Amino acid sequence: MIPLHRDRHFTFRFGDDRIIPRFHLDGVAAGVRVSVFRFDARTETRLGLFTTSTVGEGGWVDLPEPIIVRAGDGFVAVPEEDNP
């Protein structure tokens, strides 16, 4: 079966302030580069680039510097094969 829709990115939103040192990408292979973008929750658009990193074993992405996210905000992680 072919899905009608597949999100090519991973959107993370938070109800509380957070410091994010790592996050998990389900189904993304180890070694894939990931771009992490700021996200405008009101318009649902990508803003500036936070950082880039590489997916590790088990889909975990360890960031070079933790991301600080305020309540109501979030970020978008885009695997390399899907970057525009």
C-alpha positions as CSV (number, residue, x, y, z in Angstrom):
1,M,0.0,0.0,0.0
2,I,1.3,3.5,-0.9
3,P,0.5,6.1,1.8
4,L,-1.4,9.2,0.5
5,H,0.7,11.5,2.7
6,R,4.1,11.3,4.3
7,D,5.6,14.1,6.4
8,R,9.2,14.5,5.2
9,H,10.2,16.2,8.4
10,F,9.7,15.9,12.1
11,T,8.0,18.7,14.0
12,F,8.5,19.0,17.7
13,R,6.3,21.3,19.8
14,F,6.4,21.9,23.5
15,G,3.9,23.1,26.1
16,D,6.7,24.0,28.6
17,D,10.1,25.7,28.3
18,R,12.7,23.0,27.5
19,I,16.4,22.5,27.0
20,I,16.8,19.9,24.3
21,P,20.2,18.2,24.1
22,R,19.0,15.2,22.0
23,F,15.9,13.9,20.3
24,H,14.7,10.8,18.5
25,L,13.7,10.4,14.9
26,D,11.8,7.2,14.3
27,G,12.6,5.4,11.2
28,V,15.7,7.4,10.2
29,A,18.9,5.5,9.6
30,A,22.1,6.1,11.5
31,G,24.5,8.3,9.6
32,V,21.8,10.5,8.0
33,R,22.5,14.3,8.4
34,V,19.7,16.3,9.9
35,S,19.0,20.1,9.7
36,V,17.2,21.5,12.6
37,F,15.2,24.7,12.0
38,R,13.4,27.2,14.2
39,F,9.6,26.9,13.8
40,D,6.9,29.6,13.9
41,A,4.0,27.9,15.6
42,R,1.5,30.5,14.3
43,T,2.3,30.3,10.6
44,E,3.7,26.8,10.7
45,T,6.7,27.9,8.7
46,R,10.4,27.2,9.1
47,L,12.6,30.1,10.2
48,G,16.4,30.2,10.7
49,L,18.6,27.1,11.0
50,F,19.3,26.1,14.6
51,T,22.0,23.5,13.8
52,T,22.9,20.4,11.9
53,S,23.8,17.0,13.3
54,T,23.9,13.3,12.4
55,V,21.5,10.6,13.4
56,G,23.1,8.1,15.7
57,E,22.3,4.5,16.6
58,G,18.6,3.8,17.3
59,G,17.5,7.1,15.6
60,W,18.9,9.4,18.4
61,V,20.3,12.8,17.4
62,D,22.8,14.3,19.8
63,L,23.0,18.1,19.3
64,P,26.4,19.9,19.4
65,E,24.7,22.5,21.6
66,P,21.4,22.1,23.3
67,I,18.4,23.9,21.8
68,I,16.4,26.2,24.2
69,V,12.7,26.1,23.3
70,R,10.1,28.3,25.0
71,A,6.5,27.1,25.8
72,G,4.4,27.0,22.7
73,D,7.4,27.0,20.4
74,G,9.2,24.1,18.7
75,F,11.6,23.0,16.0
76,V,11.6,21.1,12.7
77,A,14.1,18.3,12.0
78,V,14.6,17.6,8.3
79,P,16.7,14.5,7.3
80,E,19.3,15.3,4.5
81,E,17.5,13.4,1.8
82,D,14.5,15.7,2.3
83,N,16.2,19.1,2.6
84,P,15.2,21.5,-0.1
